[in-house]
Amino acid sequence: MVAADFRTEGAAAGLLDQLAQAGVDRIHGLVNNAGTWLRAPLVQTTGRQWQELLAVNLVAPAECIGLAVARGCTSVVNIVDATADRGWPNRSAYGASKAALVALTRSAAVELGPAVRVNAVAPGLLTVPPDASLSDGLLRRVPAGRMGRVQEVAQVGADLLEGPDYLTGQVVAVDGGLTAR
């Protein structure tokens, strides 16, 4: 098992070094699943909180992509958020960090293709971790009528990782139809 604290500079390189020490020389695919969350009003969000969100949700994935591609990676899946392109109260910094990761996904697909495919999975409301104050009000707006399961997001991510060569630069929402409205 390897681990990294992406709030600190150089963590991505350290993670790849750990993999090399464990005997992993070539990386077939990369899933950027690390993330952090903040629920705070925009006017109360501090510069430090912004820096931490962007470091973990944007800078670390960008660094990991570069390092993984240098080791042969041909497929990247970023985990974004189904609500990255919509405004939500008390989620401004989080939403902006995930929207930036969507932009990185699309730009990297253009820049790195055709050798590397880059896509994203955008989960909606999931059963883990439960956030009753968020999910109760929104659940009525989900056409599927329930919260999603982590396994459903993982399956779509795996499909994108191994998917067809012609599929790149896409964001697949796994949100029960929440963003279809």
C-alpha positions as CSV (number, residue, x, y, z in Angstrom):
1,M,0.0,0.0,0.0
2,V,1.2,3.5,-0.8
3,A,-0.1,6.8,0.6
4,A,0.5,10.5,0.2
5,D,-0.7,13.7,1.7
6,F,-1.5,15.8,-1.3
7,R,-1.7,19.0,0.8
8,T,2.1,19.0,0.8
9,E,4.3,19.9,-2.1
10,G,6.1,17.0,-3.7
11,A,3.6,14.4,-2.5
12,A,2.7,13.2,-6.0
13,A,6.4,12.6,-6.8
14,G,6.8,10.8,-3.5
15,L,3.8,8.6,-4.2
16,L,5.3,7.6,-7.6
17,D,8.6,6.9,-5.9
18,Q,6.9,4.6,-3.4
19,L,5.4,2.7,-6.3
20,A,8.8,2.4,-8.0
21,Q,10.3,1.1,-4.7
22,A,7.5,-1.5,-4.6
23,G,8.5,-2.7,-8.1
24,V,6.0,-0.9,-10.2
25,D,7.9,0.6,-13.1
26,R,5.1,1.1,-15.6
27,I,1.7,2.6,-14.9
28,H,-1.0,1.4,-17.3
29,G,-3.8,3.6,-15.9
30,L,-4.3,6.3,-13.3
31,V,-7.4,7.1,-11.2
32,N,-7.2,10.4,-9.5
33,N,-9.5,9.7,-6.6
34,A,-7.9,11.8,-3.8
35,G,-10.0,14.7,-2.8
36,T,-11.0,17.0,0.0
37,W,-14.2,18.7,0.8
38,L,-15.2,22.0,2.3
39,R,-18.7,23.2,3.4
40,A,-18.4,26.9,4.1
41,P,-19.9,30.1,2.9
42,L,-17.8,31.8,0.2
43,V,-17.2,34.9,2.3
44,Q,-15.9,32.8,5.2
45,T,-13.5,30.7,3.2
46,T,-9.9,31.5,4.0
47,G,-7.0,31.6,1.7
48,R,-5.5,28.6,3.4
49,Q,-8.7,26.6,2.8
50,W,-8.7,27.6,-0.9
51,Q,-5.0,26.5,-1.1
52,E,-5.7,23.2,0.5
53,L,-8.7,22.4,-1.8
54,L,-6.8,23.4,-4.9
55,A,-3.7,21.5,-3.9
56,V,-5.6,18.2,-3.3
57,N,-8.4,18.5,-5.9
58,L,-6.4,20.1,-8.8
59,V,-2.7,20.4,-8.4
60,A,-2.1,16.8,-7.2
61,P,-4.1,15.2,-10.0
62,A,-2.2,17.4,-12.6
63,E,1.1,16.3,-11.1
64,C,0.1,12.7,-11.0
65,I,-0.9,12.8,-14.6
66,G,2.4,14.1,-15.7
67,L,4.4,11.7,-13.6
68,A,2.2,8.7,-14.6
69,V,2.4,9.6,-18.3
70,A,6.2,9.7,-18.0
71,R,6.0,6.0,-16.8
72,G,3.8,4.8,-19.7
73,C,0.3,5.6,-18.5
74,T,-2.2,5.5,-21.4
75,S,-5.5,6.1,-19.6
76,V,-6.5,8.6,-16.8
77,V,-9.8,8.9,-15.0
78,N,-10.3,11.9,-12.7
79,I,-13.0,11.8,-10.1
80,V,-14.9,15.1,-10.2
81,D,-18.4,15.9,-9.0
82,A,-21.7,15.9,-10.7
83,T,-22.4,19.4,-9.4
84,A,-19.1,21.0,-10.5
85,D,-20.9,23.0,-13.2
86,R,-23.7,24.2,-10.9
87,G,-23.8,26.6,-8.0
88,W,-24.6,25.3,-4.6
89,P,-24.7,27.3,-1.3
90,N,-21.7,26.8,0.9
91,R,-19.9,24.8,-1.7
92,S,-18.2,27.6,-3.7
93,A,-14.6,26.6,-3.1
94,Y,-15.2,22.9,-3.4
95,G,-17.3,23.3,-6.6
96,A,-14.6,25.6,-8.1
97,S,-11.9,23.1,-7.4
98,K,-13.8,20.3,-9.0
99,A,-14.8,22.4,-12.0
100,A,-11.1,23.2,-12.5
101,L,-10.5,19.4,-12.5
102,V,-13.1,19.1,-15.2
103,A,-11.3,21.7,-17.3
104,L,-8.0,19.9,-16.7
105,T,-9.6,16.6,-17.8
106,R,-10.7,18.1,-21.1
107,S,-7.4,20.0,-21.7
108,A,-5.3,17.0,-20.9
109,A,-7.3,14.9,-23.3
110,V,-6.6,17.3,-26.1
111,E,-2.9,17.8,-25.1
112,L,-2.0,14.2,-24.5
113,G,-4.1,12.5,-27.1
114,P,-4.0,10.2,-29.0
115,A,-1.3,8.4,-26.8
116,V,-3.3,9.1,-23.5
117,R,-7.0,9.1,-23.0
118,V,-8.2,11.3,-20.2
119,N,-11.8,11.1,-18.9
120,A,-13.7,11.9,-15.7
121,V,-16.4,10.3,-13.5
122,A,-18.8,12.7,-11.8
123,P,-20.5,11.1,-8.9
124,G,-23.8,12.5,-7.5
125,L,-25.2,11.8,-4.1
126,L,-23.6,8.7,-2.7
127,T,-24.5,6.6,0.4
128,V,-21.0,7.0,1.7
129,P,-20.4,9.3,3.5
130,P,-24.0,10.2,4.3
131,D,-24.8,13.9,4.5
132,A,-28.4,14.0,5.6
133,S,-28.6,17.8,5.4
134,L,-27.5,17.7,1.8
135,S,-29.1,14.5,0.6
136,D,-32.6,14.7,2.1
137,G,-33.6,17.8,0.1
138,L,-31.9,16.8,-3.1
139,L,-33.0,13.2,-3.1
140,R,-36.5,14.2,-4.2
141,R,-34.8,15.7,-7.3
142,V,-32.9,12.5,-8.3
143,P,-34.9,10.7,-11.0
144,A,-33.5,7.4,-10.0
145,G,-35.2,7.9,-6.6
146,R,-32.2,6.9,-4.5
147,M,-28.6,7.7,-3.6
148,G,-25.9,6.1,-5.6
149,R,-23.5,3.4,-4.5
150,V,-19.7,3.7,-4.5
151,Q,-19.5,0.5,-6.5
152,E,-21.5,2.1,-9.3
153,V,-19.0,4.9,-9.5
154,A,-16.1,2.5,-9.4
155,Q,-17.6,0.4,-12.2
156,V,-17.9,3.4,-14.5
157,G,-14.4,4.5,-13.6
158,A,-13.0,1.0,-14.4
159,D,-15.0,1.0,-17.7
160,L,-13.5,4.4,-18.6
161,L,-10.0,3.3,-17.7
162,E,-10.2,0.3,-20.0
163,G,-12.6,1.9,-22.4
164,P,-12.4,2.4,-26.2
165,D,-9.5,4.5,-27.6
166,Y,-12.1,6.9,-29.1
167,L,-13.5,7.9,-25.8
168,T,-11.5,10.8,-24.3
169,G,-12.2,14.2,-22.9
170,Q,-15.5,13.1,-21.5
171,V,-17.2,13.6,-18.1
172,V,-19.6,10.8,-17.2
173,A,-22.2,11.7,-14.6
174,V,-23.1,8.8,-12.3
175,D,-25.8,10.8,-10.4
176,G,-29.1,9.0,-11.0
177,G,-30.2,11.8,-13.3
178,L,-29.7,14.7,-10.9
179,T,-27.9,16.9,-13.4
180,A,-30.3,16.0,-16.2
181,R,-32.8,18.4,-14.8
